[in-house]
Amino acid sequence: MIVEPSTLALFLVAVLALFVTPGPNMVFVLSYSLAHGPRAGFAAALQRNPWVSRVQGWFLGTVLAGLALRLLLLERPVRQDG
C-alpha cells in the first residue's frame, strides 16, 4: 500500500490546485480584508488560532477525501473489459 512518489506528487499538485481555488470562504476573507484591513482579514482566515485555521482545515479535508477515495478504489477495483 505504498504510494509511488510520482503518484504522490501528482496528488499533491491536485490538492494544491483545489486548495488555491477561490470559494465562499475565500470571498468571506477577501471581503472582510477589504472592509476591515489586512490584519483583520488575516485574523479572520486564521480564526484567531494559528494551529486550527481554515486553510489547514481545507487542506486536511482535501487530503482525507483523496485518501478515502484511494482506499475505496483499492477495495473495489474498476473493471477494464478489453
C-alpha positions as CSV (number, residue, x, y, z in Angstrom):
1,M,0.0,0.0,0.0
2,I,3.0,2.3,-0.5
3,V,2.3,5.2,-2.9
4,E,4.8,5.8,-5.7
5,P,6.5,9.2,-5.5
6,S,5.2,10.3,-8.9
7,T,1.6,9.5,-7.9
8,L,2.0,11.3,-4.6
9,A,3.5,14.3,-6.4
10,L,0.6,14.4,-8.8
11,F,-1.9,14.1,-6.0
12,L,-0.3,16.9,-4.0
13,V,-0.4,19.1,-7.2
14,A,-4.2,18.4,-7.4
15,V,-4.6,19.2,-3.7
16,L,-2.8,22.4,-4.2
17,A,-5.0,23.3,-7.2
18,L,-8.1,22.7,-5.1
19,F,-6.5,24.5,-2.2
20,V,-6.0,27.8,-4.1
21,T,-9.3,27.7,-5.9
22,P,-11.5,30.5,-4.5
23,G,-14.7,29.6,-2.9
24,P,-17.2,31.0,-0.4
25,N,-14.7,31.2,2.4
26,M,-12.1,33.0,0.2
27,V,-14.8,35.5,-0.7
28,F,-15.5,36.0,3.1
29,V,-11.8,36.6,3.9
30,L,-11.4,38.9,0.9
31,S,-14.4,41.0,1.7
32,Y,-13.5,41.1,5.4
33,S,-10.0,42.2,4.5
34,L,-11.3,44.9,2.2
35,A,-13.7,46.2,4.9
36,H,-11.5,46.0,7.9
37,G,-7.9,45.9,6.7
38,P,-5.4,43.2,6.0
39,R,-4.7,42.4,9.7
40,A,-8.4,41.7,10.3
41,G,-8.6,39.6,7.2
42,F,-5.6,37.6,8.3
43,A,-7.2,37.1,11.7
44,A,-10.4,36.0,10.1
45,A,-8.6,33.5,7.9
46,L,-6.8,32.0,11.0
47,Q,-9.9,32.3,13.2
48,R,-7.6,33.7,15.9
49,N,-5.9,30.3,16.3
50,P,-2.9,29.6,14.0
51,W,-3.0,25.9,14.6
52,V,-6.6,25.3,13.6
53,S,-7.0,27.7,10.7
54,R,-9.5,27.5,7.8
55,V,-6.6,26.9,5.4
56,Q,-5.3,23.9,7.3
57,G,-8.8,22.5,7.6
58,W,-9.4,22.8,3.9
59,F,-6.0,21.1,3.2
60,L,-6.7,18.3,5.7
61,G,-10.2,17.7,4.3
62,T,-8.9,17.5,0.8
63,V,-6.2,15.1,1.7
64,L,-8.5,12.9,3.7
65,A,-11.1,12.8,0.9
66,G,-8.4,11.8,-1.5
67,L,-7.2,9.0,0.8
68,A,-10.7,7.8,1.3
69,L,-11.3,7.7,-2.4
70,R,-8.0,5.8,-2.9
71,L,-9.0,3.2,-0.3
72,L,-12.4,2.8,-1.9
73,L,-10.8,2.2,-5.3
74,L,-8.3,-0.2,-3.8
75,E,-11.2,-2.2,-2.2
76,R,-13.3,-2.3,-5.3
77,P,-11.1,-2.0,-8.4
78,V,-12.6,-0.7,-11.6
79,R,-13.2,-3.5,-14.2
80,Q,-11.5,-3.0,-17.5
81,D,-13.0,-5.0,-20.2
82,G,-10.8,-5.0,-23.2
